[in-house]
Amino acid sequence: MIKAITFDFWDTLVFDDSDEPKRAAQGLPSKMETRLQLLTTEIQQRHPTISPEKIEAAFVYANGRYYHYWKSLHVTPTTAAVDRDSTNTKATAVCTQFSKLPTIIEQIE
């Protein structure tokens, strides 16, 4: 007996980047650029010695790892998987201080 059928909603049935042309027409940065700026602002408020370039490199790396799990392995990584994959425990410790940031980033439209 089938108890449930699930669908991968975002970027499969509905493309999250579908509003990027609308954002560009309004002179807004892309969602990715906005997320990076929010992260950079949050980190530099608490850790001003961390350069924007290092934050961007970490952001690009983290997104690359996430997309590897999601697009290549077809799974959404768990926190445990991300922790195992992390090579920078200091960055992980810093990121745990930003409990509201993920919600803000998720709500960008």
C-alpha positions in Angstrom: 0.0 0.0 0.0 1.3 3.5 -0.9 1.2 5.7 2.1 2.8 8.8 0.7 4.1 10.4 -2.5 6.6 13.2 -2.3 7.9 15.6 -4.8 11.1 17.7 -4.8 9.3 21.1 -4.9 11.9 23.8 -5.1 13.9 24.0 -8.4 12.2 20.9 -9.6 8.5 21.8 -9.8 9.0 25.4 -9.0 12.1 27.3 -9.9 13.3 29.6 -7.2 15.3 31.7 -9.6 12.3 32.4 -11.7 12.0 35.9 -10.2 15.6 36.8 -10.9 14.7 38.8 -14.1 12.1 40.7 -12.0 14.7 41.5 -9.3 17.2 42.7 -12.0 14.5 44.9 -13.6 13.9 46.5 -10.2 17.7 47.1 -9.8 17.9 44.5 -7.0 20.9 42.2 -6.7 20.4 38.5 -7.2 19.3 36.4 -4.3 22.7 34.8 -4.1 24.4 38.3 -3.9 21.8 39.4 -1.3 22.4 36.3 0.8 26.2 36.8 0.6 25.8 40.5 1.7 23.6 39.5 4.6 26.1 36.9 5.8 29.1 39.3 5.3 27.3 42.0 7.3 26.5 39.6 10.2 29.9 38.1 10.4 31.8 41.4 10.2 29.6 42.9 13.0 31.0 40.2 15.3 34.3 39.4 13.7 35.6 42.5 11.9 39.0 40.9 11.2 37.4 38.4 8.9 37.7 39.8 5.4 34.8 39.9 2.9 36.9 37.8 0.6 37.3 35.1 3.2 33.6 35.2 3.9 32.8 35.0 0.2 35.2 32.0 -0.2 33.5 30.2 2.7 30.1 31.0 1.3 31.0 29.7 -2.2 32.5 26.6 -0.7 29.5 25.9 1.5 27.1 26.4 -1.4 29.3 24.1 -3.6 29.1 21.3 -1.0 25.4 21.8 -0.6 24.8 21.6 -4.4 27.0 18.6 -4.6 24.8 16.7 -2.1 21.6 18.1 -3.7 22.3 17.8 -7.4 24.8 14.9 -7.6 23.7 12.7 -4.7 20.0 13.8 -4.8 19.7 14.4 -1.1 19.4 17.4 1.2 22.4 17.2 3.5 21.7 16.8 7.2 23.5 18.9 9.8 25.6 15.8 10.7 26.7 15.4 7.0 27.6 19.0 6.8 29.6 18.8 10.1 31.4 15.7 8.8 32.2 17.6 5.6 33.4 20.7 7.3 37.1 21.3 7.3 36.9 24.6 9.2 35.6 24.1 12.7 36.3 27.8 13.6 33.9 28.9 10.8 31.3 26.4 12.0 31.6 27.7 15.6 31.2 31.3 14.3 28.1 30.4 12.2 26.3 28.9 15.2 26.0 32.4 16.7 23.7 33.6 13.9 20.4 31.8 14.7 18.2 34.4 13.0 20.2 34.7 9.8 19.0 31.5 8.1 15.4 32.6 8.5 16.2 36.1 7.0 18.0 34.5 4.1 15.2 32.0 3.4 12.6 34.8 3.2 14.4 36.8 0.5 12.0 37.5 -2.4 
